[in-house]
Amino acid sequence: MLTRKVDNHVPSQDDTAPTTAPGAPSGARVLPGDHAKAVAIAEQAGELLLELRAELVAGGADSTTLKDLGDARAHDLIMSALAGAIAAGDAVLSEEGKDDHVRLTTDRVWIVDPLDGTREFSEPPRSDWAVHVALVIGGAPVAGAVALPDLGLTLGTDPAPAAPPPMTGPPRVIVSRSRPPAAATWLAEKIGGELVEMGSAGAKAMAVVGGEADVYAHSGGQYEWDSCAPVAVALAAGLHATRLDGSPLVYNNADPYLPDLLICRPELAEVSLAALRDFEG
């Protein structure tokens, strides 16, 4: 898995020359600095969350307090870090912020989940929680990062993570510890896979990127902020990432509900999609 540390400088809109994003609307630009910006912001939020959790646990805070303060403090940090981008005309969709529909007429939209896996975060020493930061242009995630702070890992889109090592056994299908989605259990049975349990969406997706699992199939409800940054990183690593029916994952919709996804090794995409055609969930 790619581990990448950066300093506390968040690249500005002017750090590098712009380029046009593939498939982006006319006039939309992705800056080379956007990739580093996503990594830097995700890492800074992750560091804040680690410090906050340690402080709250030492003070005897309950799980609700950990969840609420974690969400709020990470959101505030990310919004502050993106202030320059917002001033330059970018928009933001955050799980913890008010949805400003100006984003629907904005070419560049940052989609963030300040704390993915609040339940896992509130249950120390669990490490399967994440921070998501992604940039969307023309509905496509073109830059992004997923920080796994408790593991000291941040995976970004440029440079992209290396391809996972070859499979050595049956496909490992990743599921939630508490509520395995029907699509995942169905798929594991159909392709002769074995189930691997893990917490947050970001942790699951990065387990596939890092070769600790082979398939992440989700059904039953998610929102754009749950999958946007993980999908950006997975695509950059050369993995397959679509809806369960094989259609593209399109972001920055008026309704951010995006209930299902499939992230897997490319060699498992065809067999997985074929098995999921018969899934009714």
VEXKETI-354311 format. One line per 4 residues: number of its first residue (from 1); their letters; for each residue x, y, z of N, C-alpha, C. Coordinates in steps of 0.02 Angstrom, whole numbers, padded with zeros to 5 digits. Layout:
// residues N
NUM> a> X Y Z X Y Z X Y Z | ...
//
This chain:
// residues 281
1> mltr> 00042 -00060 00000 00000 00000 00000 00044 00062 00000 | 00021 00114 -00031 00059 00176 -00036 00053 00215 00028 | 00108 00233 00057 00110 00277 00114 00143 00341 00092 | 00110 00396 00104 00137 00459 00080 00127 00513 00132
5> kvdn> 00181 00543 00154 00177 00596 00203 00192 00662 00170 | 00156 00712 00190 00168 00779 00163 00172 00828 00221 | 00198 00888 00208 00199 00938 00261 00132 00972 00266 | 00127 01021 00310 00062 01052 00323 00043 01105 00272
9> hvps> 00083 01113 00220 00065 01161 00168 00011 01131 00124 | -00045 01166 00117 -00097 01145 00070 -00086 01184 00006 | -00071 01150 -00051 -00057 01185 -00113 -00113 01232 -00132 | -00095 01290 -00157 -00145 01339 -00177 -00167 01326 -00248
13> qddt> -00220 01362 -00269 -00245 01356 -00337 -00193 01376 -00388 | -00143 01416 -00368 -00095 01443 -00415 -00029 01406 -00414 | -00024 01351 -00376 00040 01317 -00369 00066 01289 -00435 | 00022 01267 -00478 00043 01234 -00540 -00002 01254 -00596
17> aptt> 00020 01240 -00657 -00020 01258 -00715 -00078 01210 -00724 | -00137 01235 -00746 -00195 01192 -00752 -00193 01149 -00814 | -00227 01092 -00810 -00238 01050 -00868 -00311 01033 -00871 | -00336 01014 -00929 -00406 00996 -00936 -00418 00924 -00913
21> apga> -00468 00913 -00873 -00484 00846 -00850 -00518 00807 -00906 | -00499 00744 -00917 -00531 00704 -00969 -00606 00700 -00957 | -00646 00716 -01007 -00718 00712 -01002 -00749 00769 -00964 | -00710 00819 -00945 -00737 00874 -00905 -00772 00925 -00949
25> psga> -00818 00963 -00919 -00851 01016 -00957 -00801 01067 -00982 | -00820 01102 -01036 -00776 01153 -01063 -00759 01204 -01010 | -00695 01220 -01003 -00673 01268 -00954 -00653 01238 -00888 | -00671 01176 -00873 -00653 01144 -00810 -00579 01125 -00812
29> rvlp> -00546 01130 -00756 -00475 01116 -00753 -00459 01075 -00691 | -00412 01029 -00698 -00384 00996 -00640 -00312 01020 -00635 | -00293 01044 -00577 -00225 01068 -00566 -00182 01011 -00540 | -00121 01004 -00563 -00077 00953 -00534 -00074 00959 -00458
33> gdha> -00079 01019 -00432 -00078 01029 -00360 -00139 01002 -00324 | -00193 00987 -00361 -00253 00960 -00329 -00241 00893 -00296 | -00198 00852 -00326 -00184 00786 -00296 -00150 00795 -00228 | -00099 00838 -00226 -00064 00850 -00163 -00109 00884 -00112
37> kava> -00154 00928 -00136 -00200 00961 -00091 -00245 00910 -00056 | -00271 00862 -00093 -00315 00811 -00064 -00278 00771 -00011 | -00216 00751 -00026 -00177 00712 00022 -00163 00753 00085 | -00142 00816 00075 -00125 00858 00132 -00184 00869 00178
41> iaeq> -00242 00884 00149 -00301 00897 00189 -00324 00834 00226 | -00324 00777 00191 -00345 00715 00223 -00299 00698 00281 | -00234 00708 00272 -00187 00693 00326 -00195 00740 00384 | -00205 00804 00370 -00213 00853 00425 -00276 00837 00466
45> agel> -00330 00820 00432 -00391 00801 00468 -00381 00738 00509 | -00344 00691 00480 -00330 00629 00516 -00289 00641 00579 | -00238 00684 00574 -00198 00700 00632 -00239 00733 00687 | -00283 00779 00666 -00328 00811 00714 -00372 00759 00749
49> llel> -00399 00712 00711 -00443 00662 00740 -00407 00616 00788 | -00345 00598 00772 -00306 00556 00819 -00295 00592 00885 | -00277 00656 00881 -00266 00694 00942 -00331 00703 00981 | -00385 00718 00945 -00449 00728 00978 -00473 00664 01012
53> rael> -00467 00607 00979 -00490 00545 01010 -00450 00530 01073 | -00384 00538 01070 -00343 00525 01129 -00363 00570 01187 | -00375 00633 01171 -00394 00681 01224 -00462 00663 01254 | -00511 00647 01211 -00578 00632 01235 -00579 00567 01275
57> vagg> -00543 00516 01251 -00542 00453 01287 -00510 00462 01356 | -00456 00501 01358 -00423 00514 01423 -00469 00550 01471 | -00515 00590 01443 -00561 00627 01485 -00625 00589 01501 | -00631 00527 01477 -00688 00486 01493 -00750 00500 01450
61> adst> -00741 00530 01392 -00798 00546 01348 -00832 00482 01324 | -00899 00487 01314 -00936 00430 01289 -00932 00428 01212 | -00958 00374 01183 -00952 00363 01111 -00989 00417 01071 | -01045 00441 01097 -01083 00493 01062 -01041 00557 01056
65> tlkd> -01007 00575 01109 -00965 00634 01108 -00908 00626 01058 | -00877 00567 01057 -00824 00554 01008 -00849 00562 00937 | -00907 00534 00923 -00936 00539 00856 -00950 00611 00837 | -00986 00646 00881 -01009 00714 00864 -00950 00762 00857
69> lgda> -00904 00761 00904 -00848 00807 00900 -00800 00788 00844 | -00792 00723 00831 -00749 00702 00775 -00775 00728 00709 | -00839 00718 00697 -00870 00742 00635 -00862 00818 00628 | -00878 00854 00682 -00880 00927 00679 -00810 00957 00671
73> rahd> -00762 00933 00710 -00695 00962 00707 -00661 00947 00641 | -00669 00886 00615 -00638 00870 00551 -00669 00909 00495 | -00735 00917 00497 -00769 00958 00446 -00743 01030 00447 | -00737 01059 00505 -00714 01128 00510 -00644 01135 00482
77> lims> -00600 01087 00497 -00532 01091 00471 -00531 01087 00395 | -00569 01041 00368 -00570 01032 00295 -00598 01094 00260 | -00651 01122 00287 -00680 01182 00256 -00631 01240 00259 | -00594 01246 00314 -00544 01298 00319 -00487 01287 00269
81> alag> -00466 01224 00261 -00413 01209 00214 -00433 01220 00142 | -00498 01214 00127 -00523 01224 00059 -00546 01295 00046 | -00535 01339 00094 -00560 01408 00087 -00532 01442 00025 | -00469 01431 00010 -00440 01461 -00050 -00471 01435 -00113
85> aiaa> -00484 01370 -00115 -00515 01340 -00174 -00586 01366 -00183 | -00622 01374 -00127 -00691 01400 -00130 -00690 01472 -00155 | -00642 01511 -00131 -00637 01580 -00153 -00622 01584 -00228 | -00587 01534 -00254 -00570 01533 -00325 -00626 01506 -00369
89> gdav> -00682 01485 -00337 -00740 01463 -00375 -00759 01391 -00368 | -00722 01352 -00330 -00740 01282 -00318 -00799 01279 -00270 | -00834 01223 -00270 -00888 01210 -00223 -00871 01148 -00181 | -00908 01138 -00127 -00896 01082 -00082 -00961 01048 -00065
93> lsee> -00959 00982 -00064 -01013 00940 -00037 -00982 00899 00019 | -01003 00912 00080 -00977 00875 00138 -01035 00842 00175 | -01021 00782 00200 -01072 00747 00239 -01095 00789 00298 | -01051 00829 00325 -01066 00866 00386 -01086 00939 00374
97> gkdd> -01091 00960 00311 -01108 01029 00296 -01176 01036 00263 | -01201 01096 00262 -01264 01110 00226 -01251 01105 00151 | -01296 01071 00116 -01288 01062 00044 -01307 01126 00007 | -01257 01158 -00023 -01267 01218 -00063 -01272 01197 -00136
101> hvrl> -01332 01203 -00165 -01343 01179 -00233 -01308 01221 -00286 | -01270 01271 -00265 -01227 01306 -00314 -01178 01257 -00344 | -01164 01203 -00309 -01117 01153 -00335 -01142 01122 -00400 | -01207 01122 -00412 -01235 01091 -00472 -01219 01131 -00535
105> ttdr> -01200 01193 -00527 -01180 01234 -00584 -01106 01253 -00580 | -01069 01215 -00541 -00997 01227 -00532 -00958 01169 -00563 | -00907 01185 -00602 -00868 01132 -00635 -00827 01090 -00586 | -00796 01122 -00538 -00752 01089 -00491 -00786 01084 -00422
109> vwiv> -00796 01024 -00398 -00831 01013 -00334 -00791 00964 -00292 | -00775 00986 -00232 -00741 00942 -00184 -00795 00904 -00144 | -00789 00838 -00143 -00836 00796 -00106 -00797 00763 -00049 | -00819 00775 00013 -00779 00754 00070 -00821 00719 00122
113> dpld> -00790 00671 00154 -00818 00640 00215 -00767 00651 00269 | -00780 00699 00313 -00730 00717 00364 -00711 00660 00410 | -00758 00616 00424 -00745 00557 00466 -00788 00500 00441 | -00758 00457 00401 -00792 00398 00375 -00783 00341 00425
117> gtre> -00838 00319 00454 -00833 00267 00505 -00834 00296 00575 | -00886 00337 00588 -00890 00368 00655 -00897 00314 00709 | -00932 00261 00694 -00940 00208 00744 -00872 00178 00761 | -00832 00163 00710 -00766 00134 00721 -00721 00183 00759
121> fsep> -00725 00247 00741 -00686 00298 00774 -00703 00302 00849 | -00766 00291 00864 -00789 00297 00934 -00776 00235 00975 | -00744 00184 00945 -00730 00121 00979 -00655 00107 00979 | -00614 00150 01012 -00542 00137 01013 -00528 00070 01046
125> prsd> -00478 00033 01023 -00425 00054 00977 -00439 00036 00903 | -00501 00031 00882 -00514 00013 00812 -00481 00063 00764 | -00454 00036 00710 -00417 00077 00662 -00451 00081 00594 | -00509 00048 00585 -00541 00045 00519 -00590 00102 00508
129> wavh> -00563 00164 00513 -00600 00225 00497 -00555 00268 00453 | -00584 00320 00422 -00546 00355 00370 -00568 00427 00363 | -00529 00464 00324 -00547 00531 00302 -00546 00531 00226 | -00599 00559 00195 -00604 00560 00122 -00603 00631 00095
133> valv> -00562 00644 00046 -00560 00709 00012 -00552 00695 -00063 | -00599 00720 -00104 -00596 00707 -00176 -00619 00768 -00214 | -00592 00776 -00274 -00613 00828 -00320 -00650 00795 -00379 | -00709 00822 -00394 -00749 00796 -00449 -00754 00849 -00504
137> igga> -00743 00829 -00566 -00753 00873 -00624 -00794 00834 -00675 | -00848 00863 -00696 -00890 00829 -00746 -00918 00764 -00721 | -00931 00758 -00656 -00960 00697 -00628 -00909 00644 -00611 | -00846 00654 -00629 -00794 00603 -00619 -00746 00625 -00563
141> pvag> -00727 00579 -00520 -00677 00594 -00469 -00607 00594 -00500 | -00577 00653 -00506 -00514 00660 -00543 -00453 00666 -00498 | -00464 00679 -00434 -00409 00683 -00386 -00439 00666 -00318 | -00399 00636 -00275 -00426 00619 -00210 -00376 00585 -00166
145> aval> -00396 00577 -00103 -00354 00542 -00054 -00398 00512 -00001 | -00376 00456 00025 -00407 00424 00083 -00353 00415 00136 | -00363 00447 00193 -00317 00439 00249 -00343 00386 00297 | -00300 00342 00318 -00315 00293 00370 -00269 00311 00429
149> pdlg> -00290 00360 00469 -00245 00390 00517 -00216 00342 00569 | -00256 00296 00594 -00231 00250 00644 -00177 00203 00617 | -00177 00194 00551 -00126 00151 00519 -00067 00191 00493 | -00071 00258 00498 -00018 00300 00472 -00013 00298 00397
153> ltlg> -00069 00286 00362 -00069 00279 00290 -00114 00330 00257 | -00091 00357 00201 -00133 00399 00158 -00121 00377 00087 | -00175 00361 00051 -00170 00340 -00018 -00202 00393 -00062 | -00166 00414 -00113 -00189 00467 -00157 -00190 00446 -00230
157> tdpa> -00209 00493 -00272 -00217 00478 -00344 -00156 00493 -00386 | -00109 00533 -00360 -00048 00548 -00398 00007 00568 -00351 | 00056 00524 -00340 00063 00459 -00372 00012 00409 -00347 | -00009 00365 -00391 -00059 00316 -00374 -00028 00257 -00337
161> paap> -00067 00221 -00297 -00042 00160 -00266 -00022 00109 -00318 | 00027 00068 -00301 00046 00013 -00345 -00010 -00038 -00350 | -00011 -00075 -00405 -00061 -00128 -00412 -00052 -00180 -00357 | -00106 -00209 -00333 -00100 -00260 -00280 -00064 -00322 -00307
165> ppmt> -00032 -00360 -00263 00002 -00421 -00285 -00047 -00473 -00311 | -00023 -00522 -00348 -00068 -00574 -00376 -00106 -00611 -00322 | -00166 -00633 -00340 -00206 -00674 -00294 -00173 -00742 -00284 | -00180 -00769 -00223 -00150 -00834 -00209 -00201 -00884 -00182
169> gppr> -00265 -00865 -00181 -00317 -00909 -00155 -00384 -00887 -00180 | -00438 -00910 -00148 -00505 -00889 -00169 -00514 -00814 -00159 | -00560 -00782 -00198 -00571 -00711 -00190 -00594 -00693 -00119 | -00566 -00641 -00094 -00584 -00617 -00027 -00633 -00559 -00037
173> vivs> -00694 -00569 -00013 -00748 -00520 -00021 -00758 -00484 00045 | -00750 -00419 00045 -00750 -00381 00108 -00820 -00359 00127 | -00836 -00364 00191 -00903 -00348 00216 -00897 -00310 00282 | -00952 -00278 00302 -00956 -00246 00367 -00957 -00298 00423
177> rsrp> -00928 -00280 00479 -00928 -00326 00536 -00997 -00337 00564 | -01037 -00283 00566 -01101 -00286 00600 -01160 -00300 00554 | -01156 -00279 00491 -01213 -00287 00446 -01189 -00302 00375 | -01169 -00363 00361 -01144 -00380 00294 -01198 -00366 00242
181> paaa> -01182 -00326 00189 -01232 -00312 00138 -01249 -00374 00098 | -01312 -00378 00078 -01336 -00438 00042 -01296 -00450 -00021 | -01277 -00396 -00057 -01240 -00405 -00119 -01174 -00440 -00108 | -01140 -00424 -00054 -01075 -00453 -00041 -01080 -00527 -00024
185> twla> -01128 -00545 00019 -01136 -00616 00036 -01159 -00657 -00024 | -01203 -00628 -00064 -01226 -00660 -00126 -01166 -00672 -00172 | -01127 -00620 -00182 -01070 -00625 -00229 -01019 -00675 -00205 | -01004 -00675 -00140 -00955 -00722 -00114 -00976 -00794 -00127
189> ekig> -01040 -00808 -00119 -01064 -00875 -00131 -01058 -00894 -00205 | -01075 -00846 -00249 -01076 -00860 -00321 -01006 -00870 -00350 | -00956 -00834 -00323 -00889 -00839 -00353 -00841 -00881 -00310 | -00868 -00914 -00260 -00826 -00957 -00218 -00779 -00918 -00174
193> gelv> -00801 -00859 -00151 -00758 -00816 -00111 -00766 -00828 -00037 | -00721 -00797 00001 -00726 -00800 00074 -00734 -00729 00100 | -00772 -00721 00154 -00788 -00655 00180 -00732 -00630 00227 | -00718 -00566 00220 -00670 -00531 00263 -00706 -00472 00295
197> emgs> -00705 -00467 00361 -00743 -00415 00395 -00700 -00353 00408 | -00731 -00294 00398 -00697 -00231 00410 -00750 -00177 00418 | -00730 -00119 00444 -00777 -00066 00461 -00795 -00019 00405 | -00765 00040 00403 -00789 00094 00360 -00780 00081 00286
201> agak> -00817 00119 00245 -00812 00113 00172 -00742 00126 00147 | -00711 00178 00173 -00643 00194 00151 -00594 00140 00169 | -00599 00112 00229 -00554 00057 00248 -00565 -00004 00204 | -00628 -00019 00188 -00642 -00076 00144 -00611 -00067 00075
205> amav> -00624 -00008 00045 -00599 00004 -00022 -00523 00003 -00024 | -00491 00032 00027 -00418 00032 00028 -00389 -00036 00041 | -00427 -00081 00073 -00404 -00149 00081 -00399 -00184 00013 | -00444 -00168 -00032 -00440 -00196 -00100 -00381 -00166 -00137
209> vgge> -00373 -00100 -00131 -00316 -00067 -00163 -00250 -00096 -00139 | -00246 -00110 -00075 -00184 -00135 -00046 -00173 -00210 -00051 | -00222 -00247 -00078 -00214 -00318 -00086 -00232 -00359 -00025 | -00265 -00328 00024 -00287 -00365 00083 -00355 -00397 00072
213> advy> -00390 -00377 00019 -00453 -00406 -00002 -00456 -00398 -00078 | -00504 -00430 -00109 -00507 -00431 -00182 -00569 -00398 -00211 | -00624 -00398 -00172 -00688 -00372 -00196 -00723 -00334 -00140 | -00749 -00275 -00157 -00791 -00238 -00111 -00856 -00223 -00149
217> ahsg> -00909 -00258 -00130 -00974 -00249 -00161 -01022 -00224 -00107 | -01054 -00167 -00121 -01098 -00138 -00071 -01168 -00127 -00099 | -01217 -00144 -00060 -01287 -00128 -00076 -01321 -00105 -00012 | -01376 -00071 -00019 -01414 -00053 00041 -01406 00018 00064
221> gqye> -01370 00059 00026 -01369 00130 00041 -01301 00159 00058 | -01282 00208 00019 -01225 00251 00033 -01240 00319 00002 | -01197 00368 00017 -01201 00433 -00014 -01136 00448 -00050 | -01136 00500 -00091 -01078 00513 -00132 -01014 00520 -00092
225> wdsc> -01018 00551 -00032 -00958 00561 00008 -00930 00496 00035 | -00971 00443 00038 -00947 00379 00062 -00898 00346 00013 | -00910 00357 -00052 -00871 00320 -00102 -00827 00362 -00147 | -00836 00428 -00149 -00803 00468 -00200 -00727 00464 -00196
229> apva> -00697 00480 -00139 -00625 00477 -00133 -00598 00405 -00139 | -00630 00355 -00108 -00607 00286 -00119 -00608 00265 -00192 | -00660 00285 -00228 -00664 00269 -00300 -00609 00304 -00339 | -00595 00367 -00322 -00541 00403 -00356 -00475 00366 -00348
233> vala> -00460 00344 -00287 -00397 00309 -00275 -00397 00240 -00308 | -00453 00205 -00304 -00456 00138 -00335 -00447 00142 -00411 | -00479 00190 -00443 -00471 00198 -00515 -00399 00216 -00533 | -00368 00259 -00493 -00299 00278 -00506 -00252 00218 -00500
237> aglh> -00270 00170 -00457 -00230 00110 -00448 -00244 00056 -00500 | -00290 00070 -00547 -00306 00023 -00600 -00359 -00028 -00584 | -00396 -00017 -00529 -00448 -00064 -00511 -00513 -00048 -00548 | -00559 -00095 -00545 -00627 -00085 -00573 -00669 -00051 -00520
241> atrl> -00708 00000 -00540 -00753 00034 -00494 -00814 00058 -00532 | -00873 00029 -00517 -00936 00047 -00550 -00993 00036 -00500 | -01054 00050 -00524 -01113 00027 -00489 -01117 -00049 -00494 | -01162 -00080 -00456 -01169 -00153 -00457 -01192 -00179 -00525
245> dgsp> -01227 -00137 -00564 -01249 -00158 -00630 -01198 -00143 -00684 | -01140 -00118 -00665 -01088 -00103 -00713 -01089 -00032 -00741 | -01139 00007 -00723 -01143 00075 -00748 -01095 00120 -00709 | -01075 00176 -00739 -01025 00219 -00706 -01051 00249 -00641
249> lvyn> -01005 00263 -00597 -01018 00300 -00536 -01012 00374 -00553 | -01067 00411 -00551 -01068 00481 -00570 -01082 00523 -00508 | -01041 00574 -00498 -01044 00614 -00437 -01068 00685 -00449 | -01084 00719 -00395 -01112 00787 -00395 -01182 00788 -00426
253> nadp> -01225 00744 -00404 -01295 00744 -00423 -01336 00786 -00374 | -01394 00808 -00396 -01438 00847 -00352 -01455 00807 -00289 | -01469 00743 -00297 -01479 00698 -00241 -01415 00658 -00232 | -01378 00667 -00177 -01314 00633 -00169 -01319 00560 -00149
257> ylpd> -01379 00533 -00146 -01387 00462 -00130 -01359 00419 -00186 | -01310 00377 -00170 -01278 00333 -00219 -01271 00265 -00186 | -01323 00223 -00191 -01331 00168 -00143 -01286 00107 -00152 | -01253 00099 -00209 -01216 00037 -00218 -01152 00049 -00258
261> llic> -01105 00003 -00250 -01044 00006 -00290 -01008 -00061 -00289 | -00964 -00068 -00338 -00920 -00127 -00343 -00850 -00102 -00356 | -00805 -00117 -00310 -00733 -00105 -00320 -00699 -00172 -00316 | -00660 -00189 -00367 -00628 -00254 -00367 -00567 -00254 -00413
265> rpel> -00528 -00307 -00408 -00474 -00318 -00455 -00503 -00321 -00526 | -00468 -00295 -00575 -00495 -00297 -00643 -00509 -00367 -00669 | -00469 -00416 -00647 -00480 -00484 -00671 -00542 -00516 -00641 | -00570 -00485 -00589 -00632 -00512 -00559 -00694 -00473 -00579
269> aevs> -00685 -00421 -00619 -00742 -00378 -00636 -00795 -00415 -00676 | -00775 -00451 -00728 -00824 -00483 -00772 -00864 -00536 -00734 | -00830 -00579 -00696 -00865 -00632 -00660 -00909 -00603 -00605 | -00886 -00549 -00573 -00925 -00518 -00520 -00988 -00486 -00547
273> laal> -00981 -00448 -00602 -01040 -00416 -00632 -01089 -00468 -00658 | -01064 -00522 -00686 -01108 -00575 -00710 -01148 -00606 -00652 | -01115 -00618 -00596 -01149 -00646 -00538 -01200 -00598 -00510 | -01184 -00533 -00510 -01229 -00484 -00482 -01290 -00469 -00525
277> rdfe> -01289 -00490 -00587 -01348 -00480 -00630 -01409 -00515 -00603 | -01398 -00569 -00567 -01455 -00607 -00539 -01471 -00587 -00468 | -01434 -00538 -00441 -01445 -00516 -00373 -01507 -00471 -00369 | -01549 -00485 -00320 -01609 -00444 -00308 -01606 -00419 -00236
281> g> -01586 -00356 -00229 -01578 -00331 -00161 -01593 -00258 -00157
//
